[in-house]
């Protein structure tokens, strides 16, 4: 499956045609509680990741929150 993530085209052979956003998060090795996702211009609520389908060519913006401070 080919996806555009943060402006870069990426190929994911491990994602099947019925893949969900939660599958992508797992493939990317990201922690669910530290990520926000926009799919084709729409924010996808975390509660919907397990049912939100991905399609080849989807444009995703993924923001990964990083903790830190002084």
VMD Tcl script that builds the backbone (N, CA, C; Angstrom):
set m [mol new atoms 210]
animate dup $m
set s [atomselect $m all]
$s set {name element resname resid chain x y z} {
  {N N UNK 1 A 0.850 -1.176 0.000}
  {CA C UNK 1 A 0.000 0.000 0.000}
  {C C UNK 1 A 0.893 1.235 0.000}
  {N N UNK 2 A 0.556 2.176 -0.841}
  {CA C UNK 2 A 1.307 3.420 -0.919}
  {C C UNK 2 A 0.532 4.516 -0.209}
  {N N UNK 3 A 1.199 5.194 0.732}
  {CA C UNK 3 A 0.599 6.285 1.496}
  {C C UNK 3 A 1.509 7.500 1.429}
  {N N UNK 4 A 0.922 8.668 1.555}
  {CA C UNK 4 A 1.706 9.899 1.647}
  {C C UNK 4 A 1.653 10.316 3.110}
  {N N UNK 5 A 2.798 10.232 3.780}
  {CA C UNK 5 A 2.864 10.546 5.200}
  {C C UNK 5 A 3.739 11.779 5.391}
  {N N UNK 6 A 3.135 12.809 5.949}
  {CA C UNK 6 A 3.828 14.085 6.178}
  {C C UNK 6 A 4.537 14.561 4.912}
  {N N UNK 7 A 3.844 14.403 3.773}
  {CA C UNK 7 A 4.362 14.897 2.502}
  {C C UNK 7 A 5.290 13.959 1.765}
  {N N UNK 8 A 5.607 12.800 2.326}
  {CA C UNK 8 A 6.519 11.859 1.680}
  {C C UNK 8 A 5.792 10.584 1.298}
  {N N UNK 9 A 5.987 10.148 0.056}
  {CA C UNK 9 A 5.376 8.914 -0.418}
  {C C UNK 9 A 6.125 7.735 0.194}
  {N N UNK 10 A 5.367 6.818 0.801}
  {CA C UNK 10 A 5.967 5.638 1.428}
  {C C UNK 10 A 5.173 4.410 1.021}
  {N N UNK 11 A 5.875 3.306 0.849}
  {CA C UNK 11 A 5.273 2.034 0.472}
  {C C UNK 11 A 5.268 1.113 1.690}
  {N N UNK 12 A 4.121 0.483 1.952}
  {CA C UNK 12 A 3.974 -0.420 3.087}
  {C C UNK 12 A 3.483 -1.777 2.589}
  {N N UNK 13 A 4.412 -2.681 2.345}
  {CA C UNK 13 A 4.046 -4.014 1.852}
  {C C UNK 13 A 3.331 -4.828 2.922}
  {N N UNK 14 A 3.528 -4.474 4.187}
  {CA C UNK 14 A 2.918 -5.231 5.277}
  {C C UNK 14 A 1.459 -4.857 5.540}
  {N N UNK 15 A 0.953 -3.822 4.875}
  {CA C UNK 15 A -0.447 -3.419 5.044}
  {C C UNK 15 A -1.303 -4.027 3.937}
  {N N UNK 16 A -2.370 -4.682 4.330}
  {CA C UNK 16 A -3.291 -5.309 3.381}
  {C C UNK 16 A -4.317 -4.283 2.895}
  {N N UNK 17 A -5.071 -4.610 1.844}
  {CA C UNK 17 A -6.081 -3.656 1.353}
  {C C UNK 17 A -7.153 -3.285 2.378}
  {N N UNK 18 A -7.357 -4.092 3.403}
  {CA C UNK 18 A -8.363 -3.760 4.428}
  {C C UNK 18 A -7.719 -3.220 5.707}
  {N N UNK 19 A -6.513 -2.664 5.593}
  {CA C UNK 19 A -5.783 -2.152 6.756}
  {C C UNK 19 A -6.486 -0.945 7.365}
  {N N UNK 20 A -6.301 -0.815 8.649}
  {CA C UNK 20 A -6.863 0.295 9.428}
  {C C UNK 20 A -5.723 1.201 9.900}
  {N N UNK 21 A -6.077 2.366 10.398}
  {CA C UNK 21 A -5.063 3.287 10.921}
  {C C UNK 21 A -4.312 2.646 12.082}
  {N N UNK 22 A -4.989 1.882 12.910}
  {CA C UNK 22 A -4.314 1.213 14.031}
  {C C UNK 22 A -3.225 0.270 13.526}
  {N N UNK 23 A -3.432 -0.364 12.364}
  {CA C UNK 23 A -2.414 -1.236 11.781}
  {C C UNK 23 A -1.180 -0.425 11.380}
  {N N UNK 24 A -1.408 0.736 10.800}
  {CA C UNK 24 A -0.296 1.599 10.402}
  {C C UNK 24 A 0.501 2.043 11.621}
  {N N UNK 25 A -0.174 2.414 12.685}
  {CA C UNK 25 A 0.508 2.839 13.907}
  {C C UNK 25 A 1.415 1.722 14.419}
  {N N UNK 26 A 0.911 0.496 14.359}
  {CA C UNK 26 A 1.717 -0.655 14.791}
  {C C UNK 26 A 2.934 -0.843 13.896}
  {N N UNK 27 A 2.731 -0.761 12.580}
  {CA C UNK 27 A 3.834 -0.925 11.626}
  {C C UNK 27 A 4.899 0.143 11.847}
  {N N UNK 28 A 4.467 1.352 12.147}
  {CA C UNK 28 A 5.415 2.453 12.372}
  {C C UNK 28 A 6.072 2.395 13.750}
  {N N UNK 29 A 5.542 1.546 14.634}
  {CA C UNK 29 A 6.117 1.411 15.977}
  {C C UNK 29 A 5.852 2.607 16.873}
  {N N UNK 30 A 4.733 3.281 16.642}
  {CA C UNK 30 A 4.393 4.451 17.447}
  {C C UNK 30 A 3.481 4.068 18.604}
  {N N UNK 31 A 3.518 4.862 19.661}
  {CA C UNK 31 A 2.647 4.640 20.815}
  {C C UNK 31 A 1.344 5.409 20.600}
  {N N UNK 32 A 0.228 4.706 20.759}
  {CA C UNK 32 A -1.094 5.301 20.508}
  {C C UNK 32 A -1.341 6.580 21.278}
  {N N UNK 33 A -0.862 6.660 22.512}
  {CA C UNK 33 A -1.183 7.809 23.357}
  {C C UNK 33 A -0.345 9.044 23.056}
  {N N UNK 34 A 0.572 8.946 22.098}
  {CA C UNK 34 A 1.449 10.085 21.794}
  {C C UNK 34 A 1.367 10.523 20.339}
  {N N UNK 35 A 0.266 10.156 19.668}
  {CA C UNK 35 A 0.150 10.412 18.237}
  {C C UNK 35 A -1.200 11.063 17.921}
  {N N UNK 36 A -1.183 11.984 16.975}
  {CA C UNK 36 A -2.411 12.550 16.403}
  {C C UNK 36 A -2.332 12.328 14.896}
  {N N UNK 37 A -3.481 12.004 14.280}
  {CA C UNK 37 A -3.488 11.668 12.859}
  {C C UNK 37 A -4.580 12.430 12.126}
  {N N UNK 38 A -4.187 12.943 10.972}
  {CA C UNK 38 A -5.119 13.553 10.035}
  {C C UNK 38 A -5.074 12.718 8.761}
  {N N UNK 39 A -6.245 12.324 8.269}
  {CA C UNK 39 A -6.335 11.512 7.054}
  {C C UNK 39 A -7.106 12.298 6.007}
  {N N UNK 40 A -6.438 12.584 4.913}
  {CA C UNK 40 A -7.054 13.325 3.805}
  {C C UNK 40 A -7.751 14.600 4.280}
  {N N UNK 41 A -7.069 15.324 5.170}
  {CA C UNK 41 A -7.565 16.616 5.623}
  {C C UNK 41 A -8.519 16.585 6.799}
  {N N UNK 42 A -8.824 15.398 7.317}
  {CA C UNK 42 A -9.748 15.269 8.448}
  {C C UNK 42 A -9.046 14.613 9.629}
  {N N UNK 43 A -9.175 15.202 10.806}
  {CA C UNK 43 A -8.603 14.594 12.005}
  {C C UNK 43 A -9.376 13.319 12.314}
  {N N UNK 44 A -8.629 12.256 12.602}
  {CA C UNK 44 A -9.247 10.964 12.934}
  {C C UNK 44 A -9.147 10.779 14.448}
  {N N UNK 45 A -10.278 10.733 15.138}
  {CA C UNK 45 A -10.243 10.530 16.591}
  {C C UNK 45 A -9.592 9.180 16.933}
  {N N UNK 46 A -8.819 9.167 17.985}
  {CA C UNK 46 A -8.129 7.949 18.417}
  {C C UNK 46 A -9.104 6.776 18.564}
  {N N UNK 47 A -10.295 7.031 19.037}
  {CA C UNK 47 A -11.289 5.970 19.226}
  {C C UNK 47 A -11.711 5.328 17.900}
  {N N UNK 48 A -11.448 5.987 16.785}
  {CA C UNK 48 A -11.842 5.458 15.470}
  {C C UNK 48 A -10.713 4.750 14.727}
  {N N UNK 49 A -9.515 4.759 15.256}
  {CA C UNK 49 A -8.373 4.188 14.544}
  {C C UNK 49 A -8.563 2.720 14.175}
  {N N UNK 50 A -9.228 1.956 15.025}
  {CA C UNK 50 A -9.400 0.518 14.771}
  {C C UNK 50 A -10.409 0.236 13.659}
  {N N UNK 51 A -11.193 1.240 13.277}
  {CA C UNK 51 A -12.197 1.044 12.229}
  {C C UNK 51 A -11.973 1.938 11.007}
  {N N UNK 52 A -11.061 2.896 11.103}
  {CA C UNK 52 A -10.798 3.831 10.002}
  {C C UNK 52 A -9.926 3.146 8.949}
  {N N UNK 53 A -10.515 2.886 7.779}
  {CA C UNK 53 A -9.814 2.188 6.695}
  {C C UNK 53 A -8.777 3.087 6.033}
  {N N UNK 54 A -7.702 2.448 5.594}
  {CA C UNK 54 A -6.695 3.118 4.787}
  {C C UNK 54 A -6.875 2.674 3.339}
  {N N UNK 55 A -6.611 3.577 2.417}
  {CA C UNK 55 A -6.623 3.248 0.999}
  {C C UNK 55 A -5.315 3.737 0.399}
  {N N UNK 56 A -4.815 2.985 -0.555}
  {CA C UNK 56 A -3.595 3.397 -1.223}
  {C C UNK 56 A -3.789 4.809 -1.768}
  {N N UNK 57 A -2.804 5.665 -1.541}
  {CA C UNK 57 A -2.877 7.054 -1.978}
  {C C UNK 57 A -3.363 8.016 -0.915}
  {N N UNK 58 A -3.841 7.488 0.232}
  {CA C UNK 58 A -4.277 8.376 1.314}
  {C C UNK 58 A -3.148 9.311 1.720}
  {N N UNK 59 A -3.530 10.528 2.098}
  {CA C UNK 59 A -2.565 11.512 2.595}
  {C C UNK 59 A -2.771 11.633 4.094}
  {N N UNK 60 A -1.721 11.330 4.838}
  {CA C UNK 60 A -1.795 11.361 6.295}
  {C C UNK 60 A -0.770 12.333 6.853}
  {N N UNK 61 A -1.201 13.059 7.846}
  {CA C UNK 61 A -0.283 13.877 8.634}
  {C C UNK 61 A -0.250 13.224 10.001}
  {N N UNK 62 A 0.941 12.868 10.438}
  {CA C UNK 62 A 1.097 12.201 11.723}
  {C C UNK 62 A 1.988 13.069 12.602}
  {N N UNK 63 A 1.443 13.425 13.752}
  {CA C UNK 63 A 2.188 14.229 14.716}
  {C C UNK 63 A 2.471 13.340 15.912}
  {N N UNK 64 A 3.746 13.251 16.261}
  {CA C UNK 64 A 4.178 12.418 17.391}
  {C C UNK 64 A 4.621 13.365 18.504}
  {N N UNK 65 A 3.932 13.305 19.622}
  {CA C UNK 65 A 4.257 14.163 20.744}
  {C C UNK 65 A 5.445 13.620 21.519}
  {N N UNK 66 A 6.337 14.509 21.859}
  {CA C UNK 66 A 7.536 14.123 22.606}
  {C C UNK 66 A 7.551 14.902 23.908}
  {N N UNK 67 A 7.723 14.187 25.004}
  {CA C UNK 67 A 7.768 14.842 26.307}
  {C C UNK 67 A 9.148 15.407 26.591}
  {N N UNK 68 A 9.189 16.267 27.528}
  {CA C UNK 68 A 10.469 16.843 27.909}
  {C C UNK 68 A 10.231 18.127 28.666}
  {N N UNK 69 A 11.262 18.696 29.082}
  {CA C UNK 69 A 11.121 19.956 29.801}
  {C C UNK 69 A 12.393 20.303 30.533}
  {N N UNK 70 A 12.260 21.295 31.338}
  {CA C UNK 70 A 13.437 21.771 32.078}
  {C C UNK 70 A 13.499 21.180 33.454}
}
mol reanalyze $m
mol bondsrecalc $m
mol representation Tube
mol addrep $m
